Every structure is written in C-alpha cells, then in structure tokens.
Amino acid sequence: QVQLVESGGGWVQAGGSLRLSCAASGQTQTINAIGWYRQVPGNKRELVASISSVGRTDIADSVKGRFTISRDNARNTVYLQMNSLKSEDTAVYYCTAVWTSPISSRTFDFWGQGTQVTVSS
C-alpha cells in the first residue's frame, strides 16, 4: 500500500510560480511512476506530468516549457514546479502513484487527496 500527501497549492497571480509536493509513504520501493493530474468541474482529468522510477519524465503539451517534474528519492517526494502560471492552470491537482504489489505482482493506482491551485488574472 502507498499513501500520498500533497502540499503546495494555493493562490498565485498570473505569471507567478508555485511548487507542488507529493510525499509518498508505505511500500514505496515498488512504485513504478508518479504523475500529476489536474481537473476542473465538468472536464476530464488531465495528466500534466509524470516521472518514472528510472527518472524518465513526460510533460503535457499544455504546460510544456512552463512546468517541470522532479523527485527527491531520499525523501520519497516528487515535485511539480509550475512557472509562468496562467488562469487556465486553475484546477485541483492530484498526485498519483503506479504501484506493483510485491505479493501478487498486480499493478494498482493510488491517489492523493488533491490540492487546489488558483491563478488570478
């Protein structure tokens, strides 16, 4: 099992920056990847960035050049650095972990509680 705790959301002016944190605990040794999703009411949840256990990253076109994803393995924490924020970035941001059970070898997804990011124009 994996638990995810998110922090760093809040209010920011357009053009500003914010860093979100996702701290993982539990059986973190078999996490395959961690990603950041965002969702606004009425819209599909959008994957904005992900990082694999070997450090490969993927960034959505909508945020490419502005957002970066990184990790601190010693702290089991993944960060989403958000620069040049736009009002369109306003959403609830969720951290998710893709985890493989060491017992069954089945893959499961675990989700954080979400953190609100509001960008004022």
N, CA and C atoms as a LAMMPS dump frame, in Angstrom:
ITEM: TIMESTEP
0
ITEM: NUMBER OF ATOMS
363
ITEM: BOX BOUNDS ff ff ff
-5.0000000000000000e+02 5.0000000000000000e+02
-5.0000000000000000e+02 5.0000000000000000e+02
-5.0000000000000000e+02 5.0000000000000000e+02
ITEM: ATOMS id mol type element x y z
1 1 1 N 0.837 -1.182 0
2 1 2 C 0 0 0
3 1 3 C 0.88 1.243 0
4 2 1 N 0.356 2.299 -0.596
5 2 2 C 1.061 3.563 -0.697
6 2 3 C 0.121 4.671 -0.268
7 3 1 N 0.641 5.6 0.499
8 3 2 C -0.088 6.796 0.871
9 3 3 C 0.613 8.004 0.278
10 4 1 N -0.167 8.947 -0.223
11 4 2 C 0.357 10.138 -0.867
12 4 3 C -0.192 11.366 -0.162
13 5 1 N 0.689 12.281 0.191
14 5 2 C 0.308 13.523 0.838
15 5 3 C 0.787 14.672 -0.026
16 6 1 N -0.137 15.51 -0.452
17 6 2 C 0.163 16.629 -1.325
18 6 3 C 0.194 17.923 -0.531
19 7 1 N 1 18.847 -1.004
20 7 2 C 1.062 20.164 -0.406
21 7 3 C 1.551 21.156 -1.452
22 8 1 N 1.405 22.431 -1.158
23 8 2 C 1.936 23.478 -2.01
24 8 3 C 0.916 24.248 -2.809
25 9 1 N -0.327 23.816 -2.82
26 9 2 C -1.343 24.542 -3.552
27 9 3 C -1.699 25.847 -2.879
28 10 1 N -2.405 26.683 -3.613
29 10 2 C -2.811 27.969 -3.078
30 10 3 C -3.175 28.936 -4.171
31 11 1 N -3.144 30.209 -3.819
32 11 2 C -3.469 31.303 -4.731
33 11 3 C -2.193 31.962 -5.226
34 12 1 N -2.161 32.275 -6.514
35 12 2 C -0.996 32.922 -7.097
36 12 3 C -1.446 33.808 -8.252
37 13 1 N -0.722 34.881 -8.485
38 13 2 C -1.022 35.76 -9.608
39 13 3 C -0.536 35.156 -10.915
40 14 1 N -1.212 35.497 -11.995
41 14 2 C -0.762 35.071 -13.313
42 14 3 C 0.673 35.513 -13.542
43 15 1 N 1.458 34.612 -14.106
44 15 2 C 2.874 34.86 -14.307
45 15 3 C 3.747 34.414 -13.159
46 16 1 N 3.137 34.071 -12.047
47 16 2 C 3.882 33.638 -10.884
48 16 3 C 4.225 32.168 -10.929
49 17 1 N 4.814 31.699 -9.834
50 17 2 C 5.283 30.324 -9.741
51 17 3 C 4.759 29.667 -8.479
52 18 1 N 4.691 28.361 -8.534
53 18 2 C 4.247 27.562 -7.41
54 18 3 C 4.909 26.201 -7.521
55 19 1 N 5.231 25.6 -6.389
56 19 2 C 5.789 24.254 -6.383
57 19 3 C 4.916 23.341 -5.548
58 20 1 N 4.418 22.294 -6.185
59 20 2 C 3.629 21.286 -5.506
60 20 3 C 4.519 20.126 -5.083
61 21 1 N 4.208 19.541 -3.938
62 21 2 C 4.952 18.409 -3.421
63 21 3 C 4.022 17.224 -3.233
64 22 1 N 4.543 16.046 -3.499
65 22 2 C 3.827 14.797 -3.282
66 22 3 C 4.754 13.867 -2.521
67 23 1 N 4.459 13.654 -1.256
68 23 2 C 5.273 12.795 -0.409
69 23 3 C 4.633 11.416 -0.313
70 24 1 N 5.391 10.393 -0.669
71 24 2 C 4.9 9.02 -0.659
72 24 3 C 5.417 8.281 0.56
73 25 1 N 4.575 7.443 1.122
74 25 2 C 4.965 6.601 2.239
75 25 3 C 4.347 5.224 2.063
76 26 1 N 4.77 4.297 2.897
77 26 2 C 4.319 2.927 2.767
78 26 3 C 5.32 2.106 1.978
79 27 1 N 4.817 1.261 1.105
80 27 2 C 5.665 0.378 0.316
81 27 3 C 6.125 1.095 -0.951
82 28 1 N 6.967 2.08 -0.762
83 28 2 C 7.387 2.936 -1.868
84 28 3 C 8.401 2.286 -2.792
85 29 1 N 9 1.19 -2.364
86 29 2 C 10.079 0.594 -3.154
87 29 3 C 9.608 0.028 -4.484
88 30 1 N 8.315 -0.227 -4.62
89 30 2 C 7.792 -0.791 -5.868
90 30 3 C 6.888 0.185 -6.616
91 31 1 N 7.033 1.467 -6.347
92 31 2 C 6.348 2.469 -7.158
93 31 3 C 7.033 2.542 -8.518
94 32 1 N 6.255 2.415 -9.567
95 32 2 C 6.791 2.452 -10.922
96 32 3 C 6.87 3.864 -11.483
97 33 1 N 5.914 4.697 -11.102
98 33 2 C 5.877 6.052 -11.621
99 33 3 C 4.966 6.887 -10.746
100 34 1 N 5.187 8.186 -10.761
101 34 2 C 4.315 9.143 -10.094
102 34 3 C 3.958 10.226 -11.1
103 35 1 N 2.695 10.574 -11.13
104 35 2 C 2.229 11.591 -12.045
105 35 3 C 1.388 12.637 -11.35
106 36 1 N 1.261 13.757 -12.021
107 36 2 C 0.386 14.834 -11.578
108 36 3 C -0.745 14.997 -12.587
109 37 1 N -1.967 14.941 -12.089
110 37 2 C -3.162 15.207 -12.872
111 37 3 C -3.799 16.5 -12.387
112 38 1 N -4.625 17.081 -13.234
113 38 2 C -5.432 18.214 -12.802
114 38 3 C -6.841 18.074 -13.363
115 39 1 N -7.798 18.669 -12.656
116 39 2 C -9.193 18.559 -13.056
117 39 3 C -9.954 19.794 -12.617
118 40 1 N -10.799 20.277 -13.513
119 40 2 C -11.755 21.326 -13.191
120 40 3 C -13.15 20.736 -13.347
121 41 1 N -14.159 21.28 -12.666
122 41 2 C -15.502 20.719 -12.774
123 41 3 C -15.988 20.657 -14.216
124 42 1 N -16.535 19.5 -14.591
125 42 2 C -17.055 19.309 -15.928
126 42 3 C -16.041 18.86 -16.951
127 43 1 N -14.782 18.821 -16.588
128 43 2 C -13.722 18.417 -17.506
129 43 3 C -13.142 17.071 -17.111
130 44 1 N -12.544 16.412 -18.079
131 44 2 C -11.825 15.179 -17.811
132 44 3 C -10.54 15.49 -17.053
133 45 1 N -10.128 14.553 -16.248
134 45 2 C -8.863 14.685 -15.553
135 45 3 C -7.724 14.599 -16.568
136 46 1 N -6.811 15.547 -16.501
137 46 2 C -5.736 15.672 -17.465
138 46 3 C -4.406 15.344 -16.811
139 47 1 N -3.648 14.454 -17.432
140 47 2 C -2.292 14.175 -16.977
141 47 3 C -1.387 15.294 -17.457
142 48 1 N -0.74 15.975 -16.528
143 48 2 C 0.108 17.101 -16.893
144 48 3 C 1.591 16.759 -16.857
145 49 1 N 1.991 15.818 -16.027
146 49 2 C 3.405 15.456 -15.933
147 49 3 C 3.543 14.134 -15.208
148 50 1 N 4.588 13.402 -15.535
149 50 2 C 4.868 12.145 -14.851
150 50 3 C 6.367 11.905 -14.828
151 51 1 N 6.784 11.086 -13.876
152 51 2 C 8.18 10.695 -13.773
153 51 3 C 8.22 9.235 -13.368
154 52 1 N 9.061 8.462 -14.032
155 52 2 C 9.155 7.043 -13.772
156 52 3 C 10.198 6.76 -12.698
157 53 1 N 10.257 5.498 -12.285
158 53 2 C 11.222 5.094 -11.269
159 53 3 C 12.662 5.231 -11.736
160 54 1 N 12.885 5.282 -13.042
161 54 2 C 14.228 5.466 -13.578
162 54 3 C 14.477 6.901 -14.016
163 55 1 N 13.551 7.799 -13.706
164 55 2 C 13.764 9.207 -13.943
165 55 3 C 13.279 9.751 -15.266
166 56 1 N 12.638 8.942 -16.07
167 56 2 C 12.093 9.446 -17.338
168 56 3 C 10.886 10.327 -17.062
169 57 1 N 10.829 11.477 -17.7
170 57 2 C 9.754 12.432 -17.49
171 57 3 C 8.934 12.629 -18.754
172 58 1 N 7.688 13.016 -18.554
173 58 2 C 6.788 13.332 -19.647
174 58 3 C 5.969 14.544 -19.229
175 59 1 N 5.858 15.514 -20.124
176 59 2 C 5.159 16.758 -19.84
177 59 3 C 4.083 16.952 -20.898
178 60 1 N 2.886 17.323 -20.47
179 60 2 C 1.801 17.575 -21.403
180 60 3 C 2.087 18.813 -22.237
181 61 1 N 1.593 18.813 -23.473
182 61 2 C 1.813 19.945 -24.364
183 61 3 C 1.276 21.252 -23.777
184 62 1 N 0.186 21.172 -23.025
185 62 2 C -0.435 22.372 -22.496
186 62 3 C 0.428 23.1 -21.473
187 63 1 N 1.378 22.405 -20.878
188 63 2 C 2.226 23.016 -19.864
189 63 3 C 3.703 22.923 -20.203
190 64 1 N 4.029 22.371 -21.352
191 64 2 C 5.426 22.193 -21.734
192 64 3 C 6.131 23.54 -21.824
193 65 1 N 7.328 23.578 -21.269
194 65 2 C 8.091 24.811 -21.23
195 65 3 C 7.833 25.645 -20
196 66 1 N 6.776 25.344 -19.256
197 66 2 C 6.435 26.092 -18.051
198 66 3 C 6.513 25.238 -16.79
199 67 1 N 6.143 23.963 -16.898
200 67 2 C 6.145 23.057 -15.754
201 67 3 C 7.29 22.067 -15.883
202 68 1 N 7.855 21.679 -14.752
203 68 2 C 8.829 20.61 -14.701
204 68 3 C 8.494 19.688 -13.537
205 69 1 N 8.831 18.426 -13.689
206 69 2 C 8.622 17.446 -12.634
207 69 3 C 9.976 16.891 -12.222
208 70 1 N 10.159 16.686 -10.933
209 70 2 C 11.406 16.172 -10.411
210 70 3 C 11.12 15.349 -9.168
211 71 1 N 12.143 14.679 -8.667
212 71 2 C 11.958 13.851 -7.483
213 71 3 C 13.163 13.94 -6.57
214 72 1 N 12.912 13.705 -5.297
215 72 2 C 13.935 13.596 -4.275
216 72 3 C 13.778 12.199 -3.687
217 73 1 N 14.616 11.281 -4.127
218 73 2 C 14.473 9.892 -3.711
219 73 3 C 14.674 9.709 -2.207
220 74 1 N 15.562 10.492 -1.626
221 74 2 C 15.821 10.363 -0.196
222 74 3 C 14.59 10.687 0.63
223 75 1 N 13.759 11.576 0.134
224 75 2 C 12.544 11.97 0.844
225 75 3 C 11.289 11.315 0.284
226 76 1 N 11.423 10.463 -0.731
227 76 2 C 10.269 9.852 -1.395
228 76 3 C 9.25 10.914 -1.806
229 77 1 N 9.748 11.981 -2.371
230 77 2 C 8.906 13.114 -2.71
231 77 3 C 9.098 13.493 -4.173
232 78 1 N 7.994 13.786 -4.837
233 78 2 C 8.003 14.274 -6.204
234 78 3 C 7.471 15.699 -6.207
235 79 1 N 8.087 16.543 -7.009
236 79 2 C 7.72 17.947 -7.077
237 79 3 C 7.206 18.294 -8.467
238 80 1 N 6.283 19.221 -8.502
239 80 2 C 5.837 19.82 -9.751
240 80 3 C 6.108 21.313 -9.65
241 81 1 N 7.117 21.771 -10.375
242 81 2 C 7.453 23.188 -10.412
243 81 3 C 6.636 23.846 -11.513
244 82 1 N 5.838 24.82 -11.145
245 82 2 C 4.908 25.469 -12.052
246 82 3 C 5.319 26.927 -12.196
247 83 1 N 5.79 27.293 -13.382
248 83 2 C 6.225 28.651 -13.667
249 83 3 C 5.319 29.276 -14.719
250 84 1 N 5.377 30.597 -14.808
251 84 2 C 4.586 31.343 -15.793
252 84 3 C 3.134 30.912 -15.776
253 85 1 N 2.566 30.856 -14.601
254 85 2 C 1.214 30.331 -14.443
255 85 3 C 0.181 31.217 -15.128
256 86 1 N -0.806 30.559 -15.709
257 86 2 C -1.911 31.209 -16.387
258 86 3 C -3.21 30.886 -15.665
259 87 1 N -4.226 31.692 -15.924
260 87 2 C -5.526 31.42 -15.325
261 87 3 C -6.061 30.055 -15.751
262 88 1 N -5.694 29.607 -16.941
263 88 2 C -6.125 28.304 -17.423
264 88 3 C -5.544 27.145 -16.622
265 89 1 N -4.519 27.413 -15.824
266 89 2 C -3.929 26.377 -14.991
267 89 3 C -4.706 26.14 -13.702
268 90 1 N -5.7 26.965 -13.433
269 90 2 C -6.506 26.799 -12.235
270 90 3 C -7.22 25.453 -12.263
271 91 1 N -7.02 24.657 -11.222
272 91 2 C -7.597 23.32 -11.155
273 91 3 C -7.254 22.711 -9.812
274 92 1 N -7.866 21.573 -9.537
275 92 2 C -7.416 20.73 -8.448
276 92 3 C -6.358 19.796 -9.007
277 93 1 N -5.207 19.776 -8.384
278 93 2 C -4.094 18.959 -8.828
279 93 3 C -3.977 17.732 -7.925
280 94 1 N -3.865 16.564 -8.565
281 94 2 C -3.8 15.298 -7.867
282 94 3 C -2.484 14.595 -8.172
283 95 1 N -1.907 14.026 -7.154
284 95 2 C -0.744 13.175 -7.296
285 95 3 C -1.205 11.723 -7.352
286 96 1 N -0.629 10.94 -8.243
287 96 2 C -0.969 9.527 -8.346
288 96 3 C 0.301 8.693 -8.459
289 97 1 N 0.266 7.52 -7.858
290 97 2 C 1.38 6.592 -7.899
291 97 3 C 0.938 5.289 -8.542
292 98 1 N 1.733 4.803 -9.471
293 98 2 C 1.532 3.483 -10.057
294 98 3 C 2.423 2.516 -9.292
295 99 1 N 1.807 1.532 -8.639
296 99 2 C 2.496 0.683 -7.677
297 99 3 C 2.237 -0.776 -8.005
298 100 1 N 3.276 -1.58 -7.893
299 100 2 C 3.17 -3.012 -8.121
300 100 3 C 3.256 -3.74 -6.794
301 101 1 N 2.28 -4.579 -6.512
302 101 2 C 2.287 -5.356 -5.281
303 101 3 C 3.436 -6.349 -5.295
304 102 1 N 4.274 -6.363 -4.252
305 102 2 C 5.344 -7.372 -4.196
306 102 3 C 4.822 -8.776 -3.929
307 103 1 N 3.569 -8.909 -3.548
308 103 2 C 2.98 -10.215 -3.272
309 103 3 C 2.314 -10.798 -4.515
310 104 1 N 1.45 -10.024 -5.142
311 104 2 C 0.673 -10.52 -6.27
312 104 3 C 1.22 -10.11 -7.624
313 105 1 N 2.113 -9.138 -7.656
314 105 2 C 2.647 -8.554 -8.89
315 105 3 C 1.584 -7.813 -9.7
316 106 1 N 0.426 -7.568 -9.108
317 106 2 C -0.595 -6.756 -9.755
318 106 3 C -0.269 -5.279 -9.578
319 107 1 N -0.692 -4.48 -10.533
320 107 2 C -0.444 -3.047 -10.522
321 107 3 C -1.694 -2.3 -10.096
322 108 1 N -1.51 -1.334 -9.215
323 108 2 C -2.594 -0.526 -8.689
324 108 3 C -2.21 0.946 -8.768
325 109 1 N -3.223 1.784 -8.798
326 109 2 C -3.042 3.229 -8.747
327 109 3 C -3.493 3.757 -7.395
328 110 1 N -2.693 4.625 -6.809
329 110 2 C -3.049 5.301 -5.57
330 110 3 C -3.06 6.794 -5.826
331 111 1 N -3.992 7.47 -5.188
332 111 2 C -4.215 8.896 -5.42
333 111 3 C -4.103 9.689 -4.14
334 112 1 N -3.556 10.878 -4.271
335 112 2 C -3.58 11.828 -3.182
336 112 3 C -4.936 12.491 -3.074
337 113 1 N -5.075 13.347 -2.083
338 113 2 C -6.362 13.98 -1.808
339 113 3 C -6.649 15.168 -2.721
340 114 1 N -5.651 15.653 -3.406
341 114 2 C -5.798 16.804 -4.269
342 114 3 C -5.458 18.099 -3.555
343 115 1 N -4.939 19.045 -4.304
344 115 2 C -4.636 20.361 -3.771
345 115 3 C -5.073 21.409 -4.782
346 116 1 N -5.742 22.438 -4.293
347 116 2 C -6.305 23.463 -5.164
348 116 3 C -5.235 24.462 -5.568
349 117 1 N -5.161 24.736 -6.865
350 117 2 C -4.312 25.787 -7.406
351 117 3 C -5.217 26.791 -8.097
352 118 1 N -5.156 28.032 -7.668
353 118 2 C -5.962 29.09 -8.257
354 118 3 C -5.042 30.197 -8.743
355 119 1 N -5.131 30.503 -10.029
356 119 2 C -4.303 31.533 -10.647
357 119 3 C -5.205 32.702 -10.999
358 120 1 N -4.936 33.849 -10.435
359 120 2 C -5.737 35.038 -10.676
360 120 3 C -5.148 35.842 -11.818
361 121 1 N -6.014 36.356 -12.679
362 121 2 C -5.575 37.142 -13.826
363 121 3 C -5.707 38.629 -13.557
